[in-house]
């Protein structure tokens, strides 16, 4: 039994000077018998002997331990409010020694058992001060169309959106294991991943520090995850690797895809490669916390493939024309959303907030959308992405969905670039399957008869990857800038 113990966050007794746990220069060390009995390895609660709670600059950053062969300063939870012991030390939560230790992290058992009575009381007092409608998260948008915006979400936004999302998934019906390879700094991973897992007691599996198709497939197999999250681009990479390596995922029950439109072809690939019948394409945006449309557990296949689901609980939606007048059901227009899910506003940006949320509290999504009579919805495309060629309105998604049915194309991105005669012309960037070969002429020939002639891409470029945001969404505006510059240089070369 160690020579010291920790009670209510305060150290009692001292360890021998030769204690193996973690003494550093100027350091003192305490160990916990609770930890020793549980893991046969003591925790270490360390602090510099010269520090005290009055040392504001040091109180949250000193605390020495040995890790990975070097000494370092361990981040902690702050000093306890009790008096110092004779051994001169103020107790703090620490990290457990061992080869698996990662700098700046805590292991789960340490988090669960490391809280003091004082810290628990402090949390209770803080909870009394919180109001549901206060901001709790400055969540940046993805930046797919330009500079990311700082969205301010409230406790009420986040908790309710995570709850209704998980309830419609059916997470309350049985234990689930959620594989979440999307970034946790994005609302997909933050609200729908972490918060939903907390609310429904689901296991949260984080397969890798950054997205890795191989890492996700390995986690799905080893952890037998029942649900996997991802953007369409992530899923395309995972499907290609799973097909190449013959990966089987018997525990997988549901694929969630969001962040960008999901083509019918991708749905068919999920069924063919994974053998899944349940694939949910959802719709939302950071400004709406994020989900506003998602399928039910028993949504028919035809609806799963061709819509983004049914409007969410306690949420109002309408579709309007350019003058703000509601259009008939089944007609395209801009989607507007109102309800508990709408953000408080853009952080310190009143002008942008007023442009997005009107005095009637309707939030403009900027998405061309069709609302069906049965409450299901279909995304036509981003209004900013619409191409106007010779007076014809063209939405890239129709062309992208068609191109992705080509057996050699993994992904396609369609956009418009300026043209002196037609205003804009259609351009395509395509990523091919490994080992595949395709020419621009062959791609255009494939389009003939499948889409109107004016929608066939004039400019075609083949790429091995697309520029993406940190949340895994493709940045079309960068592709457009790249092509515009390339065409400008070509014109300069041809001009005598």
C-alpha positions as CSV (number, residue, x, y, z in Angstrom):
1,X,0.0,0.0,0.0
2,X,1.4,3.4,-0.9
3,X,2.5,5.7,2.0
4,X,0.1,8.4,1.1
5,X,-3.5,8.8,0.0
6,X,-5.8,11.4,-1.5
7,X,-9.1,12.4,0.2
8,X,-11.4,15.0,-1.2
9,X,-8.5,16.4,-3.3
10,X,-6.0,16.8,-0.5
11,X,-2.8,14.8,0.0
12,X,-2.1,13.1,3.3
13,X,1.3,11.7,4.0
14,X,4.3,11.5,1.7
15,X,5.8,8.9,-0.6
16,X,9.4,7.8,-0.3
17,X,11.9,9.9,-2.1
18,X,12.6,7.0,-4.4
19,X,9.0,6.6,-5.5
20,X,8.9,5.4,-9.1
21,X,5.7,7.2,-10.0
22,X,6.8,10.7,-11.1
23,X,9.1,13.0,-9.3
24,X,10.5,15.9,-11.3
25,X,13.0,18.6,-10.5
26,X,11.6,20.6,-7.5
27,X,8.7,18.1,-7.5
28,X,6.7,16.3,-4.8
29,X,4.6,13.2,-5.4
30,X,1.5,11.5,-4.0
31,X,-0.2,8.4,-5.0
32,X,-3.8,7.1,-4.6
33,X,-4.6,3.7,-3.0
34,X,-7.9,3.7,-4.9
35,X,-5.9,3.7,-8.2
36,X,-3.4,1.1,-6.9
37,X,-6.2,-1.4,-6.1
38,X,-7.8,-0.9,-9.4
39,X,-4.9,-1.0,-11.8
40,X,-1.9,-2.2,-9.7
41,X,-0.3,1.0,-10.8
42,X,-0.5,4.2,-8.7
43,X,-1.6,7.5,-10.0
44,X,0.6,10.4,-9.4
45,X,-0.6,13.8,-8.1
46,X,2.3,16.1,-8.5
47,X,3.2,19.8,-8.0
48,X,6.2,22.0,-7.7
49,X,7.1,22.5,-4.1
50,X,7.4,26.3,-4.6
51,X,3.9,26.7,-6.1
52,X,0.9,27.8,-4.2
53,X,-2.7,28.8,-5.1
54,X,-1.7,32.5,-5.0
55,X,0.6,31.9,-7.9
56,X,-1.9,32.6,-10.5
57,X,0.5,32.2,-13.4
58,X,1.6,28.8,-12.3
59,X,-1.5,27.3,-10.7
60,X,-2.9,25.8,-13.9
61,X,0.3,24.8,-15.6
62,X,2.8,23.3,-13.3
63,X,2.9,19.8,-12.0
64,X,5.8,17.6,-13.0
65,X,5.9,14.0,-14.1
66,X,8.0,11.7,-16.1
67,X,6.5,10.7,-19.5
68,X,8.0,9.2,-22.6
69,X,11.5,9.6,-21.1
70,X,11.3,13.4,-20.5
71,X,10.1,15.8,-17.9
72,X,7.2,18.0,-18.7
73,X,4.5,20.3,-17.3
74,X,1.2,18.5,-17.0
75,X,-2.1,20.4,-17.7
76,X,-4.4,19.9,-14.7
77,X,-7.8,20.9,-13.4
78,X,-6.5,23.6,-11.1
79,X,-5.8,23.8,-7.4
80,X,-8.1,22.5,-4.7
81,X,-9.4,25.0,-2.1
82,X,-8.0,23.2,0.9
83,X,-5.0,24.0,3.0
84,X,-1.5,22.8,2.1
85,X,-0.1,19.8,3.8
86,X,3.1,19.5,5.8
87,X,4.6,17.9,2.7
88,X,4.0,21.2,0.9
89,X,1.7,20.3,-1.8
90,X,-1.5,21.2,-3.3
91,X,-3.2,18.3,-4.9
92,X,-4.3,18.1,-8.5
93,X,-5.5,15.6,-11.0
94,X,-2.7,14.1,-13.0
95,X,-1.9,11.6,-15.7
96,X,-1.1,8.0,-15.2
97,X,2.5,7.0,-16.2
98,X,2.8,4.4,-19.0
99,X,3.7,4.0,-22.6
100,X,0.2,4.7,-23.8
101,X,0.1,8.2,-22.1
102,X,-0.4,11.1,-24.5
103,X,0.6,14.6,-23.7
104,X,-2.2,16.7,-22.4
105,X,-4.7,13.9,-22.0
106,X,-6.5,12.1,-19.2
107,X,-7.5,8.4,-19.1
108,X,-11.2,7.7,-18.5
109,X,-10.8,6.2,-15.0
110,X,-8.8,9.2,-13.9
111,X,-11.5,11.6,-15.1
112,X,-14.3,9.5,-13.4
113,X,-12.5,9.2,-10.1
114,X,-10.4,12.3,-10.0
115,X,-13.0,14.9,-9.0
116,X,-12.9,16.4,-5.5
117,X,-15.8,17.3,-3.3
118,X,-14.9,20.9,-3.7
119,X,-14.9,20.7,-7.5
120,X,-18.2,18.9,-7.5
121,X,-19.7,21.7,-5.4
122,X,-18.2,24.3,-7.8
123,X,-19.9,22.6,-10.7
124,X,-23.3,22.6,-8.9
125,X,-22.9,26.3,-8.2
126,X,-22.0,27.0,-11.8
127,X,-25.0,25.1,-13.0
128,X,-27.4,27.4,-11.1
129,X,-26.0,30.3,-13.0
130,X,-26.5,28.8,-16.5
131,X,-29.5,29.7,-18.6
132,X,-30.7,27.5,-21.4
133,X,-30.7,30.3,-24.0
134,X,-27.2,31.5,-23.2
135,X,-24.5,30.8,-25.7
136,X,-22.4,27.8,-25.0
137,X,-20.5,27.2,-28.3
138,X,-19.0,29.4,-30.9
139,X,-19.1,26.9,-33.8
140,X,-17.4,27.8,-37.1
141,X,-19.1,27.0,-40.3
142,X,-17.2,24.7,-42.8
143,X,-16.2,27.4,-45.2
144,X,-17.1,25.5,-48.4
145,X,-18.2,28.7,-50.1
146,X,-15.7,31.1,-48.6
147,X,-14.5,32.3,-45.2
148,X,-15.9,30.4,-42.2
149,X,-18.4,32.3,-40.0
150,X,-18.5,32.1,-36.2
151,X,-22.0,30.8,-35.3
152,X,-23.1,31.2,-31.7
153,X,-25.2,28.3,-30.4
154,X,-27.0,28.0,-27.1
155,X,-27.4,25.2,-24.6
156,X,-31.0,24.9,-25.8
157,X,-29.9,24.6,-29.4
158,X,-27.3,21.9,-28.9
159,X,-28.9,19.6,-26.3
160,X,-32.3,19.5,-28.0
161,X,-30.9,18.9,-31.5
162,X,-28.7,16.1,-30.3
163,X,-31.7,14.5,-28.4
164,X,-34.2,14.6,-31.2
165,X,-31.5,13.4,-33.7
166,X,-30.6,10.4,-31.5
167,X,-34.3,9.6,-30.8
168,X,-35.2,9.5,-34.5
169,X,-32.2,7.2,-35.1
170,X,-33.5,4.8,-32.5
171,X,-30.5,5.0,-30.2
172,X,-32.9,4.6,-27.2
173,X,-34.0,1.1,-28.3
174,X,-30.7,-0.7,-27.6
175,X,-27.0,-0.1,-26.9
176,X,-25.1,1.3,-29.9
177,X,-21.5,1.9,-30.8
178,X,-21.0,5.0,-32.9
179,X,-17.9,5.3,-35.1
180,X,-17.3,9.1,-35.5
181,X,-14.4,9.9,-37.9
182,X,-15.6,13.4,-38.6
183,X,-13.8,16.3,-36.7
184,X,-15.1,17.0,-33.2
185,X,-14.6,20.8,-33.8
186,X,-17.4,20.6,-36.4
187,X,-21.1,20.4,-35.4
188,X,-21.5,17.0,-37.0
189,X,-19.0,15.4,-34.6
190,X,-19.6,17.8,-31.7
191,X,-23.4,17.9,-31.4
192,X,-24.4,14.7,-33.3
193,X,-21.4,12.7,-32.1
194,X,-20.3,13.6,-28.6
195,X,-23.5,15.1,-27.2
196,X,-25.8,12.5,-28.7
197,X,-23.6,9.7,-27.3
198,X,-23.8,11.3,-23.8
199,X,-27.6,11.6,-24.0
200,X,-28.2,8.1,-25.0
201,X,-25.4,6.3,-23.3
202,X,-23.9,5.1,-26.6
203,X,-20.3,4.1,-27.0
204,X,-18.3,6.7,-28.9
205,X,-15.4,5.2,-31.1
206,X,-12.9,7.7,-32.5
207,X,-10.9,5.7,-35.1
208,X,-8.0,8.1,-35.7
209,X,-6.6,11.5,-34.9
210,X,-7.4,12.6,-38.5
211,X,-9.5,11.0,-41.1
212,X,-8.1,7.7,-42.4
213,X,-10.3,5.3,-44.5
214,X,-8.2,2.4,-43.3
215,X,-8.5,3.5,-39.7
216,X,-12.2,3.8,-39.9
217,X,-12.6,0.3,-41.5
218,X,-10.3,-1.2,-38.8
219,X,-12.3,0.4,-36.0
220,X,-15.6,-0.8,-37.5
221,X,-14.3,-4.3,-37.5
222,X,-12.4,-4.4,-34.2
223,X,-15.1,-2.4,-32.2
224,X,-18.1,-3.9,-34.1
225,X,-19.6,-0.5,-34.4
226,X,-23.3,-0.4,-35.3
227,X,-23.3,3.2,-36.8
228,X,-20.7,5.1,-38.8
229,X,-20.7,8.8,-39.5
230,X,-19.1,10.6,-42.5
231,X,-19.3,13.1,-45.3
232,X,-19.9,11.7,-48.8
233,X,-16.2,12.1,-49.7
234,X,-15.2,10.2,-46.6
235,X,-17.6,7.4,-47.5
236,X,-16.4,7.2,-51.1
237,X,-12.8,6.6,-49.9
238,X,-14.0,4.0,-47.3
239,X,-16.1,2.1,-49.9
240,X,-13.3,2.0,-52.4
241,X,-10.9,0.6,-49.8
242,X,-13.5,-1.9,-48.5
243,X,-14.2,-3.2,-52.0
244,X,-10.5,-3.5,-52.8
245,X,-9.6,-5.4,-49.6
246,X,-12.8,-7.4,-49.4
247,X,-13.7,-5.9,-46.0
248,X,-16.7,-7.3,-44.2
249,X,-18.6,-5.4,-41.5
250,X,-21.2,-7.7,-39.9
251,X,-21.8,-5.4,-37.0
252,X,-22.6,-2.3,-39.1
253,X,-26.4,-1.4,-39.2
254,X,-26.5,2.2,-40.3
255,X,-24.5,4.6,-42.3
256,X,-25.0,8.4,-41.7
257,X,-24.0,10.8,-44.4
258,X,-24.2,14.6,-44.2
259,X,-22.3,17.7,-45.0
260,X,-22.9,17.5,-48.7
261,X,-25.5,16.0,-51.1
262,X,-25.4,12.2,-51.4
263,X,-26.0,10.8,-54.9
264,X,-28.3,7.8,-55.6
265,X,-25.3,6.0,-57.0
266,X,-23.5,6.3,-53.6
267,X,-26.6,4.7,-51.9
268,X,-26.4,1.8,-54.3
269,X,-22.7,1.4,-53.5
270,X,-23.4,1.3,-49.8
271,X,-25.8,-1.6,-50.4
272,X,-23.5,-3.4,-52.8
273,X,-20.3,-3.2,-50.9
274,X,-21.5,-3.2,-47.2
275,X,-24.7,-5.1,-47.8
276,X,-26.6,-2.5,-45.9
277,X,-30.3,-1.6,-46.2
278,X,-30.3,1.4,-44.0
279,X,-28.4,4.5,-45.1
280,X,-29.5,7.9,-43.9
281,X,-28.8,11.1,-45.8
282,X,-29.5,14.1,-43.6
283,X,-29.8,17.8,-44.0
284,X,-28.7,20.6,-41.8
285,X,-26.2,23.4,-41.3
286,X,-24.1,24.8,-38.5
287,X,-26.6,27.7,-38.1
288,X,-29.4,25.2,-37.3
289,X,-27.5,23.3,-34.6
290,X,-27.3,21.4,-37.2
291,X,-30.1,18.9,-38.2
292,X,-33.4,20.0,-39.7
293,X,-34.3,17.0,-41.9
294,X,-33.5,13.3,-41.4
295,X,-35.2,9.9,-42.1
296,X,-37.1,7.7,-39.7
297,X,-36.2,4.2,-38.9
298,X,-38.9,2.9,-41.2
299,X,-38.5,5.4,-44.0
300,X,-39.1,3.6,-47.4
301,X,-36.1,3.0,-49.6
302,X,-37.3,5.3,-52.3
303,X,-37.4,8.2,-49.8
304,X,-34.0,7.3,-48.4
305,X,-32.4,7.5,-51.9
306,X,-34.2,10.6,-53.2
307,X,-34.7,12.8,-50.2
308,X,-32.8,14.1,-47.1
309,X,-35.6,12.8,-44.8
310,X,-38.6,14.3,-42.9
311,X,-38.6,17.7,-41.2
312,X,-37.3,17.5,-37.6
313,X,-39.5,17.8,-34.5
314,X,-40.4,21.3,-33.3
315,X,-39.0,22.8,-36.4
316,X,-40.8,25.0,-39.0
317,X,-39.7,25.1,-42.6
318,X,-40.9,26.8,-45.8
319,X,-39.7,27.3,-49.3
320,X,-39.8,30.8,-50.9
321,X,-39.0,32.5,-54.3
322,X,-36.6,35.3,-54.8
323,X,-39.2,37.8,-53.5
324,X,-39.7,35.9,-50.3
325,X,-43.1,34.5,-51.3
326,X,-43.9,30.8,-50.5
327,X,-44.0,28.5,-53.5
328,X,-46.3,25.5,-53.9
329,X,-45.3,22.2,-52.4
330,X,-43.1,20.3,-54.9
331,X,-41.7,23.5,-56.4
332,X,-38.1,24.6,-55.9
333,X,-37.1,27.7,-54.0
334,X,-34.9,28.8,-51.0
335,X,-35.4,26.9,-47.8
336,X,-36.1,28.9,-44.7
337,X,-36.0,27.5,-41.1
338,X,-37.5,28.7,-37.9
339,X,-37.5,27.1,-34.4
340,X,-35.5,26.2,-31.3
341,X,-32.6,25.0,-33.5
342,X,-31.8,28.4,-35.0
343,X,-28.6,30.0,-33.8
344,X,-28.4,33.1,-31.6
345,X,-26.5,34.8,-34.4
346,X,-23.0,35.2,-35.8
347,X,-20.5,36.2,-33.1
348,X,-19.9,39.9,-33.1
349,X,-21.3,40.3,-36.6
350,X,-24.7,41.9,-36.5
351,X,-24.8,42.8,-40.2
352,X,-24.3,39.2,-41.3
353,X,-26.8,38.0,-38.7
354,X,-29.5,40.4,-40.0
355,X,-28.8,39.2,-43.5
356,X,-29.4,35.6,-42.4
357,X,-32.2,35.9,-39.8
358,X,-35.1,38.2,-40.5
359,X,-37.2,40.1,-37.8
360,X,-39.7,37.2,-38.1
361,X,-36.9,34.8,-37.0
362,X,-36.9,32.9,-40.3
363,X,-33.3,31.8,-41.1
364,X,-32.3,31.8,-44.7
365,X,-30.3,28.7,-45.6
366,X,-29.1,29.7,-49.0
367,X,-30.1,26.3,-50.4
368,X,-32.4,25.6,-53.3
369,X,-34.8,23.0,-51.9
370,X,-38.0,21.2,-52.7
371,X,-40.5,20.5,-49.9
372,X,-42.8,17.6,-50.7
373,X,-46.4,17.2,-49.6
374,X,-45.6,14.4,-47.2
375,X,-43.0,16.5,-45.2
376,X,-39.9,15.0,-46.9
377,X,-37.4,17.3,-48.5
378,X,-35.0,17.2,-51.4
379,X,-31.9,19.4,-51.9
380,X,-31.5,20.9,-55.4
381,X,-28.3,22.7,-54.7
382,X,-26.6,25.7,-53.2
383,X,-28.0,29.0,-54.6
384,X,-24.4,30.3,-54.8
385,X,-23.5,27.2,-56.9
386,X,-26.2,27.8,-59.5
387,X,-24.8,28.3,-63.0
388,X,-26.5,30.7,-65.4
389,X,-25.5,29.7,-68.9
390,X,-27.1,31.8,-71.7
391,X,-30.1,32.5,-69.4
392,X,-30.6,28.8,-68.4
393,X,-30.4,28.0,-64.7
394,X,-28.3,24.9,-64.0
395,X,-27.8,23.2,-60.7
396,X,-24.5,21.2,-60.5
397,X,-25.9,18.4,-58.4
398,X,-27.9,16.9,-61.3
399,X,-24.8,16.7,-63.4
400,X,-22.7,15.4,-60.5
401,X,-25.1,12.6,-59.7
402,X,-25.2,11.5,-63.3
403,X,-21.4,11.6,-63.7
404,X,-20.9,9.5,-60.6
405,X,-22.8,6.6,-62.3
406,X,-19.8,6.3,-64.7
407,X,-17.9,3.1,-63.7
408,X,-14.5,4.9,-63.8
409,X,-15.5,8.0,-61.8
410,X,-15.2,8.1,-58.0
411,X,-16.3,11.7,-57.5
412,X,-17.2,14.6,-59.6
413,X,-17.6,18.3,-58.9
414,X,-19.4,20.6,-61.3
415,X,-19.2,24.4,-61.2
416,X,-19.4,27.4,-63.4
417,X,-16.8,29.8,-64.7
418,X,-17.3,33.2,-66.4
419,X,-17.7,33.2,-70.2
420,X,-17.8,36.4,-72.3
421,X,-20.6,35.2,-74.6
422,X,-22.8,32.9,-72.4
423,X,-22.2,34.5,-69.0
424,X,-21.1,31.2,-67.5
425,X,-20.2,27.8,-68.8
426,X,-20.2,24.4,-67.1
427,X,-17.0,22.8,-65.9
428,X,-16.2,19.5,-64.3
429,X,-13.5,18.2,-62.0
430,X,-13.4,14.4,-61.8
431,X,-11.5,12.0,-59.6
432,X,-11.1,8.5,-61.2
433,X,-10.9,5.1,-59.6
434,X,-7.3,3.8,-59.2
435,X,-6.0,2.5,-62.5
436,X,-8.9,3.9,-64.5
437,X,-8.4,6.1,-67.6
438,X,-10.8,8.5,-69.1
439,X,-10.6,11.4,-71.5
440,X,-12.6,14.6,-71.6
441,X,-14.1,13.6,-74.9
442,X,-15.2,10.2,-73.4
443,X,-16.7,12.0,-70.4
444,X,-18.8,14.3,-72.6
445,X,-19.9,11.4,-74.8
446,X,-21.2,9.6,-71.6
447,X,-23.3,12.7,-70.8
448,X,-24.9,12.8,-74.2
449,X,-28.5,11.7,-74.0
450,X,-28.5,11.6,-70.2
451,X,-28.7,15.4,-69.6
452,X,-29.6,18.4,-71.7
453,X,-26.9,19.4,-74.2
454,X,-26.3,22.8,-72.5
455,X,-25.5,21.0,-69.2
456,X,-22.7,19.0,-70.7
457,X,-19.3,20.3,-69.3
458,X,-17.3,22.4,-71.7
459,X,-14.1,22.3,-69.5
460,X,-13.1,19.0,-68.0
461,X,-10.2,18.4,-65.5
462,X,-9.1,15.2,-63.9
463,X,-7.6,15.4,-60.4
464,X,-6.3,13.0,-57.8
465,X,-7.8,14.9,-54.9
466,X,-10.1,17.9,-54.1
467,X,-9.3,20.8,-51.8
468,X,-11.2,20.3,-48.6
469,X,-12.1,22.1,-45.4
470,X,-10.9,20.7,-42.1
471,X,-14.3,19.0,-41.7
472,X,-13.9,17.1,-44.9
473,X,-16.1,19.1,-47.3
474,X,-15.0,20.0,-50.8
475,X,-14.2,23.6,-51.4
476,X,-15.7,24.4,-54.8
477,X,-14.7,28.0,-54.8
478,X,-11.0,27.0,-54.8
479,X,-11.6,24.7,-57.8
480,X,-13.2,27.6,-59.5
481,X,-10.4,30.0,-58.7
482,X,-7.9,27.5,-60.0
483,X,-9.7,27.0,-63.3
484,X,-10.3,30.7,-63.8
485,X,-6.6,31.4,-63.4
486,X,-5.7,28.6,-65.7
487,X,-8.1,29.8,-68.5
488,X,-6.8,33.4,-68.1
489,X,-3.2,32.2,-68.6
490,X,-4.3,30.2,-71.7
491,X,-5.9,33.3,-73.2
492,X,-2.8,35.4,-72.5
493,X,-0.6,32.8,-74.3
494,X,-2.9,32.7,-77.3
495,X,-3.2,36.5,-77.6
496,X,-0.4,37.8,-79.9
